[in-house]
Amino acid sequence: MTYSRVAISEKAIEVLHQLKEKHGTLIFHQSGGCCDGSAPMVFEEEDMYLDESDVLLGQLEGVNYYMNKDQFDYWKHTHLTVDVTEGRGASFSLEIPLGVRFIIHSRLLTEEENLALNK
């Protein structure tokens, strides 16, 4: 069986498709830093510098989802679902001008997921 660390809601898929159409190749990044804290942010791929401190958690609709390694150490036992809500976030994420922002719903990994994903 295949397990994943990230998923995306139907509502968030619609927003993501709008952004891909307008901006091209995108990435999600969740840093745990300033502004909206650990909110997922979407950037044009070439606008985000990634290095060995970023962990690839998976892909959502063809968009890579990265998290800073320090943040990942806290979240590695958690499954994340990207959703969207109305309201402006305090970040530079591409969805902000649409009047919405991406948010995370999280749950602990099941025992089976944890064994498969955190070997």
C-alpha positions in Angstrom: 0.0 0.0 0.0 1.2 3.5 -0.8 0.9 6.2 1.9 1.3 10.0 1.5 2.2 12.8 3.9 0.1 15.4 2.1 -3.3 15.7 0.4 -5.4 18.6 -0.9 -9.1 19.4 -0.7 -11.3 19.9 -3.8 -11.8 23.5 -3.0 -8.0 24.0 -2.8 -7.5 22.2 -6.1 -9.7 24.7 -7.8 -7.6 27.6 -6.5 -4.4 25.8 -7.3 -5.5 25.3 -10.9 -6.3 29.0 -11.2 -2.8 29.9 -10.0 -1.1 27.4 -12.3 -3.0 28.8 -15.2 -1.9 32.3 -14.4 1.7 31.7 -13.0 2.9 28.4 -14.6 5.0 26.0 -12.6 4.5 26.4 -8.8 5.7 25.0 -5.5 4.2 24.8 -2.1 6.5 25.6 0.8 5.8 25.5 4.5 8.6 27.1 6.6 7.2 27.6 10.0 8.6 31.1 9.9 7.1 34.5 10.1 3.8 35.9 8.8 1.3 33.1 8.7 3.6 30.8 10.7 3.3 27.3 9.4 0.7 28.1 6.7 1.5 26.6 3.3 2.5 29.1 0.7 2.6 28.9 -3.0 5.3 30.5 -5.2 6.3 30.4 -8.8 9.0 27.7 -8.8 11.8 30.0 -9.9 11.0 32.5 -7.1 11.8 30.1 -4.3 15.4 29.0 -3.4 15.4 25.5 -2.1 18.4 23.7 -0.6 19.3 20.7 1.6 17.3 22.2 4.5 14.0 21.6 2.6 12.3 18.2 2.6 10.0 17.2 -0.3 6.8 15.8 1.3 5.0 14.9 -1.9 3.1 16.3 -4.9 -0.3 17.9 -5.0 -1.8 18.2 -8.5 1.7 18.2 -10.0 3.0 20.8 -7.5 5.8 19.8 -5.2 5.2 20.4 -1.5 8.3 21.2 0.6 8.8 21.8 4.3 11.8 23.2 6.1 13.7 20.4 7.7 13.5 21.9 11.2 9.7 22.2 10.8 9.6 18.6 9.3 11.2 17.2 12.5 8.1 18.4 14.4 5.6 17.4 11.8 7.0 14.1 10.5 4.3 12.1 12.4 1.5 14.2 10.9 -0.5 13.9 7.7 -1.4 17.3 6.2 -4.3 18.3 4.1 -4.1 21.6 2.3 -7.4 23.5 2.2 -8.5 27.0 1.5 -10.4 29.6 3.5 -11.7 33.1 2.7 -9.7 36.0 4.0 -6.3 37.5 3.4 -3.3 35.9 4.9 -0.3 37.8 6.0 2.1 36.2 3.5 3.5 36.6 0.0 1.7 33.5 -1.2 0.1 33.7 -4.7 -3.4 33.0 -3.6 -3.7 36.1 -1.4 -4.9 38.5 -4.2 -7.8 36.1 -4.7 -9.1 36.9 -1.2 -8.4 33.4 0.0 -5.5 31.7 1.8 -4.3 28.1 2.0 -4.5 26.5 5.4 -3.6 23.1 6.8 -5.7 20.4 8.5 -3.6 17.9 10.2 -3.9 14.5 11.9 -1.5 12.1 13.4 -0.3 9.4 11.0 -1.8 6.0 11.7 0.5 3.3 13.0 0.8 1.8 9.5 1.5 5.1 7.8 4.1 6.0 10.4 5.9 2.7 9.9 5.9 3.2 6.1 6.8 6.8 6.0 9.2 7.2 9.0 11.5 4.2 8.5 
